[in-house]
Amino acid sequence: MASAPQSPDAHRVPGRMVLAYGAPAIGAGYMYLLLGLYVMKFSTDVLLIAPAVMGLIFSASRIWDAVSDPLVGYLSDRTRSRWGRRRTWLVASIVPIAGAFIMVFAPPDALEGGALIAWMAVAIIGFYSAMTVFFVPHLSLGAELSTNYHERSRLFGMRHAFYTFGAILSLVSFYFLIQAEQQGPEQARGLALQLAVGTSLVMSALIVFAGIQLREPAEYQGRIDANPFKAFKDVWHNPHARLLIVVTFIEHIGSAAIGVLTLYVAQYVVGAPGLAPLFILCYMVPSTISVPLWIPLSRRFGKVRLWMFSMLLTGVSFGAMFALPFIDSLLAKSIYISVAAVFAGLAAGAGGTISPSVQGDVIDYDEYVTGERKEGSYFAAWNFVHKGGMGVMLLLTGFVLQFVGFVPNVPQTMTVQIAMVTLYGLFPLVCYLIGAALFSRFSLDEQAHGEIRRELDRRNAASRAAGDAAPGAA
């Protein structure tokens, strides 16, 4: 095979560095799940803010992402520091992440109406902005720690497993938050604040640990054009990146519906809000424990084929959720959604492991064409469309729920239930089918990447032989 020289041990990253790279994802997974799955419900059912208003807030945060994501990506690429381009930004994200996350769950009791809405808008937009400062450099660093086609899957597989493990830990918090809601809004507010403070402290410690343990390739610094518009023009003109941008946007419109509506479906369709953590657990556990399975399978069948398979399996698994309102028994509904969640979780394990690894390969193609290393600009683009898809879905969900007559904390009509499972099941199915069809055109497989990698290695060897000529050429 053309890429045979890239053996599994080539450019292998030490285990301690793989663990250090993945560690902050535990806190990130916890925070994102708590915000993505609970804040909409917390805002509508505890703070009594209209769903459409919350949809507008989340959409506004995505509009701001159109500025913040590319800015952080480009500035991260341009950073020069003895700490490296990425670790500097990781450490800088600690205080804003902690402050904004606590703010989301700590609106003063005296606030109401427009003042409360303004508080939540600042908190939510601030949190996602702070997470951009962390996520874009962190993803970029993963692509830089190894140039090996399959070793990147190991790095990003560990990151995905840790991220999902953090999400699993948050299920305990979900259980207690749901119980607190039954006791009243004051209890829910108090518990949410305690959890936010504790999580922020842990996340800060994990980022510091990663910053101390990880080492960046110094030769990547200074290898990007001074013109930011050229950097993002290169991203769009990269045919492989352009296809991934479109596929990622479509895919994450569908996955966002899953995140936003799980608690609503558990309470208002299944009729068992207390089982929501169990349903999520049925999704998260297979997603985490299947990572060691997907890495060797990607070697056998190829990363591109495996990612396409994960899209199809995810779409079918969630498409099956449309049947939930038509099942009479609570037990039957619970078993049905749990089984579907297991299959969706298995698919998510493949997607979470393979997709950023493929994105790293696309960045190598950019270096092959331009001679630059701009992981930050690329992952900023993908991070933006990821969040953009979620923003579109949050806006759509808020307006659909309000349009069909959703009323919080009461039994819902069949019309509302069907609207929920349409967004939760059929819509993701359509999105993933379209995404898989488009991704079938992706051509940067292992053989093509191996040829690119060998040419880049040849260039780098020539630059090292030339000594000080390399920085001038960059």
C-alpha positions in Angstrom: 0.0 0.0 0.0 1.3 3.5 -0.8 1.2 4.6 2.8 2.9 1.5 4.3 5.9 3.5 5.5 3.6 5.1 8.1 3.6 2.2 10.6 1.6 2.3 13.8 4.7 3.2 15.7 5.8 6.0 13.5 5.8 9.4 15.2 4.1 7.6 18.2 3.2 10.0 21.0 4.1 8.8 24.5 1.2 7.6 26.6 1.6 10.3 29.3 1.3 13.0 26.7 -1.8 11.4 25.2 -3.3 11.4 28.7 -2.3 15.0 29.3 -3.8 16.0 26.0 -7.1 14.4 26.7 -7.4 15.4 30.4 -9.0 18.9 29.9 -11.6 17.3 27.7 -13.1 15.8 30.9 -14.0 19.3 32.2 -15.0 20.5 28.7 -17.4 17.5 28.2 -19.0 18.1 31.6 -19.5 21.8 31.0 -20.8 21.4 27.4 -23.3 18.7 28.3 -24.6 20.7 31.3 -25.0 23.8 29.2 -26.2 22.1 26.1 -28.7 19.8 27.6 -29.9 21.7 30.7 -29.6 25.4 30.3 -32.5 25.7 27.8 -34.7 23.7 30.3 -33.3 25.5 33.3 -34.1 28.8 31.6 -37.7 27.9 30.5 -38.8 25.9 33.5 -36.8 27.5 36.4 -36.1 31.0 35.3 -39.4 31.1 33.2 -37.8 32.7 30.1 -39.7 32.1 26.9 -38.2 29.3 24.7 -38.1 31.7 21.6 -36.1 34.2 23.6 -33.5 31.6 24.7 -33.4 30.4 21.0 -32.5 34.0 20.0 -29.8 34.2 22.7 -28.1 31.0 21.5 -28.4 32.2 17.9 -26.8 35.5 18.9 -23.9 33.6 20.4 -23.4 31.8 17.1 -23.4 35.1 15.2 -20.6 36.3 17.5 -18.8 33.1 16.8 -18.5 34.2 13.2 -16.0 36.8 14.6 -14.5 35.1 17.6 -13.7 31.7 16.1 -11.7 32.9 13.1 -10.0 35.5 15.3 -8.8 33.0 17.9 -7.8 30.6 15.3 -5.7 33.1 13.3 -4.1 34.7 16.4 -3.3 31.3 17.8 -1.5 30.4 14.6 0.4 33.7 14.7 1.4 33.4 18.4 5.1 33.2 19.2 6.0 32.1 22.7 8.5 29.8 24.5 5.3 28.1 25.8 4.2 27.4 22.2 1.4 28.6 20.0 -1.3 26.6 21.7 -0.5 26.2 25.4 -0.4 30.0 25.8 -4.0 30.2 24.8 -5.1 27.1 26.8 -3.8 28.8 30.0 -5.4 32.1 29.0 -8.8 30.5 28.8 -8.9 29.4 32.5 -10.4 32.6 34.1 -13.0 33.5 31.4 -14.3 29.9 31.2 -14.7 29.7 35.0 -16.3 33.1 35.3 -18.8 32.7 32.4 -19.8 29.2 33.4 -20.6 30.2 37.0 -22.4 33.3 35.7 -24.7 31.1 33.5 -26.0 29.2 36.6 -25.9 32.2 39.1 -28.4 34.9 37.9 -29.2 37.0 41.0 -32.6 36.2 42.4 -33.7 39.8 42.1 -33.3 39.9 38.4 -36.4 39.4 36.2 -37.8 40.4 32.8 -35.3 42.2 30.5 -32.6 42.3 33.1 -32.6 38.5 33.6 -32.6 38.0 29.8 -29.6 40.4 29.5 -27.7 38.5 32.2 -28.3 35.1 30.5 -27.3 36.6 27.1 -24.0 37.9 28.4 -23.3 34.7 30.4 -24.1 32.3 27.5 -22.3 34.3 24.8 -19.3 34.8 27.2 -19.1 31.1 28.0 -19.0 30.0 24.3 -16.5 32.7 23.6 -14.3 31.5 26.4 -14.6 27.9 25.2 -13.5 29.0 21.8 -10.3 30.3 23.4 -9.8 26.8 24.7 -11.2 24.5 22.0 -9.6 25.9 18.9 -6.0 25.8 20.2 -6.6 22.4 21.9 -7.9 20.8 18.7 -5.0 22.4 16.8 -2.5 21.0 19.2 -3.9 17.5 18.7 -3.2 17.7 14.9 0.4 18.9 15.7 1.4 16.3 18.2 1.8 13.6 15.4 1.8 13.6 11.7 1.0 9.9 11.5 -2.3 9.0 9.7 -3.5 6.6 12.4 -1.7 8.0 15.4 -3.9 11.1 15.2 -6.9 8.8 15.6 -5.3 7.6 18.9 -4.9 11.2 20.1 -8.3 12.4 19.2 -9.8 9.1 20.3 -8.4 9.7 23.8 -9.8 13.2 23.7 -13.2 12.0 22.6 -13.2 9.3 25.3 -12.3 11.8 28.0 -14.8 14.3 26.7 -17.5 11.7 26.8 -16.4 10.5 30.3 -16.8 14.1 31.5 -20.3 14.1 30.0 -21.0 10.8 31.8 -19.9 12.4 35.1 -22.4 15.2 34.6 -25.3 12.8 34.5 -25.0 12.6 38.3 -25.5 16.3 38.3 -28.5 16.0 36.0 -30.1 13.6 38.3 -29.8 15.9 41.3 -30.8 18.9 39.3 -34.0 17.2 38.1 -34.8 16.2 41.6 -34.1 19.8 42.8 -36.5 21.1 40.2 -39.3 19.1 41.8 -38.6 20.8 45.1 -38.8 24.3 43.6 -36.7 26.9 41.7 -34.7 28.0 44.7 -33.3 24.5 45.2 -32.5 24.2 41.5 -30.7 27.5 41.5 -28.7 26.7 44.6 -27.5 23.3 43.4 -26.7 24.6 39.9 -24.4 27.3 41.4 -22.6 24.8 43.6 -22.0 22.5 40.6 -20.8 25.4 38.5 -18.2 26.5 41.0 -16.8 23.0 41.6 -16.6 22.2 37.9 -14.8 25.4 37.1 -12.1 24.6 39.7 -11.6 21.1 38.3 -11.5 22.4 34.7 -8.9 25.0 35.7 -6.7 22.3 37.3 -6.9 20.0 34.2 -5.8 22.8 31.8 -2.9 23.7 34.0 -1.9 20.0 34.1 -2.0 19.8 30.3 -0.1 23.0 29.9 2.8 21.6 32.1 3.0 18.2 30.5 2.5 18.9 26.8 5.3 20.0 24.4 4.7 21.6 21.0 6.7 21.3 17.8 8.7 24.6 17.8 9.2 24.5 14.0 5.6 25.2 13.4 5.8 28.7 14.9 5.9 31.6 12.4 4.7 29.5 9.4 1.6 31.5 8.4 1.0 34.5 6.2 0.5 37.9 8.0 -2.7 38.4 6.1 -5.7 36.9 8.0 -8.0 37.0 5.0 -5.5 34.9 3.0 -5.5 32.3 5.8 -9.2 31.8 5.6 -9.2 32.1 1.8 -6.8 29.1 1.8 -9.2 27.2 4.1 -12.1 27.7 1.7 -10.0 27.1 -1.4 -8.9 23.7 0.0 -11.3 21.3 -1.7 -11.1 18.8 1.1 -11.7 21.4 3.8 -14.6 23.0 1.9 -16.4 19.6 1.7 -15.8 19.0 5.4 -17.2 22.4 6.3 -20.4 21.7 4.4 -20.7 18.1 5.9 -19.9 19.3 9.4 -22.5 22.0 9.3 -25.2 19.6 8.0 -24.2 16.9 10.5 -24.2 19.2 13.5 -27.6 20.7 12.7 -28.9 17.2 13.3 -26.8 16.4 16.3 -27.8 19.7 18.0 -31.4 18.7 18.0 -30.4 15.6 19.9 -28.6 17.6 22.5 -31.3 20.3 23.0 -34.3 18.0 23.1 -33.3 14.9 25.1 -34.6 16.2 28.4 -37.8 17.5 26.8 -38.4 14.1 25.1 -37.7 12.2 28.4 -40.2 14.3 30.3 -42.9 15.2 27.8 -42.9 12.2 25.4 -41.6 9.2 27.4 -43.1 10.6 30.6 -40.1 9.8 32.8 -38.0 12.8 33.4 -36.1 11.0 36.2 -34.9 8.5 33.6 -33.3 11.1 31.4 -29.8 10.5 32.9 -30.2 6.8 32.2 -31.1 7.5 28.5 -28.1 9.8 28.2 -25.9 7.2 29.9 -27.0 4.6 27.3 -25.6 6.9 24.7 -22.5 8.1 26.5 -21.1 4.8 27.8 -21.0 3.0 24.4 -19.5 6.2 22.9 -16.7 6.1 25.4 -15.9 2.4 25.6 -16.1 1.8 21.9 -13.1 4.1 21.1 -10.5 1.3 21.4 -12.6 -0.7 18.9 -12.9 2.1 16.3 -9.1 2.8 16.1 -8.1 -0.7 14.8 -11.2 -0.8 12.6 -10.1 2.5 11.0 -6.8 0.9 10.1 -8.6 -2.0 8.5 -11.4 -0.3 6.7 -10.1 3.3 6.4 -11.0 6.4 8.4 -13.2 7.8 5.6 -15.4 4.7 5.3 -15.7 4.4 9.0 -16.8 8.0 9.5 -19.4 7.6 6.7 -20.7 4.5 8.4 -21.0 6.4 11.7 -23.1 9.1 10.1 -25.5 6.5 8.7 -25.8 4.6 11.9 -26.4 7.8 13.9 -29.1 8.9 11.5 -30.9 5.6 11.6 -30.7 5.3 15.4 -32.2 8.7 16.0 -34.7 8.4 13.2 -36.2 5.5 15.1 -37.1 7.9 17.9 -40.0 9.2 15.8 -42.0 6.2 17.0 -41.9 7.1 20.7 -45.3 9.0 20.9 -47.1 6.0 19.4 -45.9 3.5 22.0 -48.3 3.2 24.9 -46.3 1.6 27.7 -43.8 3.6 29.7 -41.6 0.5 30.0 -41.7 -0.1 26.3 -40.9 3.5 25.6 -38.0 3.4 28.0 -36.5 0.2 26.5 -37.0 1.5 23.0 -35.2 4.8 23.5 -32.4 3.1 25.5 -31.7 0.6 22.7 -31.7 3.3 20.1 -29.4 5.4 22.2 -26.9 2.5 22.6 -26.5 2.3 18.8 -26.3 6.0 18.4 -23.6 6.1 21.1 -21.6 3.4 19.3 -21.7 5.5 16.1 -20.7 8.7 18.1 -17.6 6.9 19.3 -16.5 6.4 15.7 -17.4 9.9 14.6 -15.7 11.6 17.6 -12.5 9.6 17.1 -12.2 9.8 13.3 -13.6 13.2 12.3 -10.9 15.4 13.9 -8.2 12.9 12.7 -9.4 13.4 9.1 -9.4 17.1 9.7 -5.8 16.9 10.7 -5.0 15.2 7.4 -6.7 18.0 5.5 -4.4 20.5 7.2 -1.4 18.5 5.9 -2.8 19.0 2.4 -2.8 22.7 3.1 0.8 22.6 4.1 1.6 20.6 0.9 0.0 23.4 -1.2 0.9 26.6 0.8 3.9 25.6 2.9 2.2 27.0 6.0 0.9 25.5 9.2 -2.4 27.0 10.2 -4.2 24.4 12.3 -5.9 27.2 14.3 -7.5 28.7 11.2 -8.8 25.3 10.1 -10.2 24.2 13.4 -11.7 27.6 13.9 -13.6 27.2 10.7 -14.9 23.7 11.7 -15.6 24.8 15.2 -17.6 27.7 13.9 -19.8 25.6 11.6 -20.2 23.1 14.4 -21.6 25.7 16.7 -23.4 27.4 13.8 -25.3 24.2 13.2 -26.2 24.1 16.9 -27.3 27.7 16.8 -29.6 27.2 13.8 -31.2 24.2 15.6 -31.6 26.0 18.9 -33.4 28.9 17.1 -35.6 26.4 15.2 -36.4 24.4 18.3 -37.4 27.5 20.3 -39.7 28.8 17.7 -41.2 25.3 16.8 -42.0 24.6 20.5 -43.6 28.0 20.9 -45.5 27.7 17.6 -47.0 24.3 18.4 -48.2 25.4 21.9 -45.6 24.0 24.2 -46.4 24.9 27.9 -43.7 24.0 30.5 -44.3 21.6 33.4 -47.7 20.2 32.1 -48.6 17.2 29.9 -48.2 18.0 26.2 -50.6 17.5 23.4 -49.9 14.9 20.7 -49.2 17.7 18.3 -46.4 19.0 20.6 -45.0 15.5 21.1 -44.9 14.8 17.4 -43.2 18.1 16.8 -40.6 17.2 19.4 -39.8 13.7 17.9 -39.7 15.2 14.4 -37.0 17.5 15.5 -35.4 14.8 17.6 -35.6 11.9 15.2 -36.6 12.6 11.6 -34.7 15.8 11.2 -31.3 14.3 12.4 -32.0 11.3 10.1 -32.3 13.6 7.0 -29.3 15.6 8.0 -27.0 12.6 8.5 -28.1 11.0 5.3 -27.3 14.2 3.4 -24.0 14.5 5.2 -23.0 10.9 4.4 -24.0 11.3 0.7 -21.8 14.4 0.4 -18.9 12.8 2.3 -18.9 9.9 -0.1 -17.1 12.3 -2.5 -14.2 12.8 0.0 -10.9 11.6 -1.7 -8.1 12.3 0.8 -7.8 8.7 2.0 -4.8 6.9 3.5 -3.0 6.4 0.2 -3.4 10.0 -0.8 -2.3 11.3 2.6 0.7 9.0 2.6 1.9 10.5 -0.7 1.5 14.0 0.7 3.2 13.2 3.9 6.2 11.7 2.2 6.6 14.9 0.1 6.3 17.1 3.3 8.9 14.9 5.1 11.2 15.3 2.1 10.8 19.1 2.2 11.4 19.2 6.0 14.5 17.1 5.7 15.8 19.4 3.0 15.1 22.4 5.2 16.9 20.9 8.2 19.9 20.1 6.0 19.9 23.8 4.9 20.1 24.8 8.5 19.1 28.4 9.1 17.6 28.7 5.6 14.4 27.1 6.9 13.1 30.1 9.0 13.7 32.4 6.1 11.8 30.2 3.7 8.9 30.0 6.1 
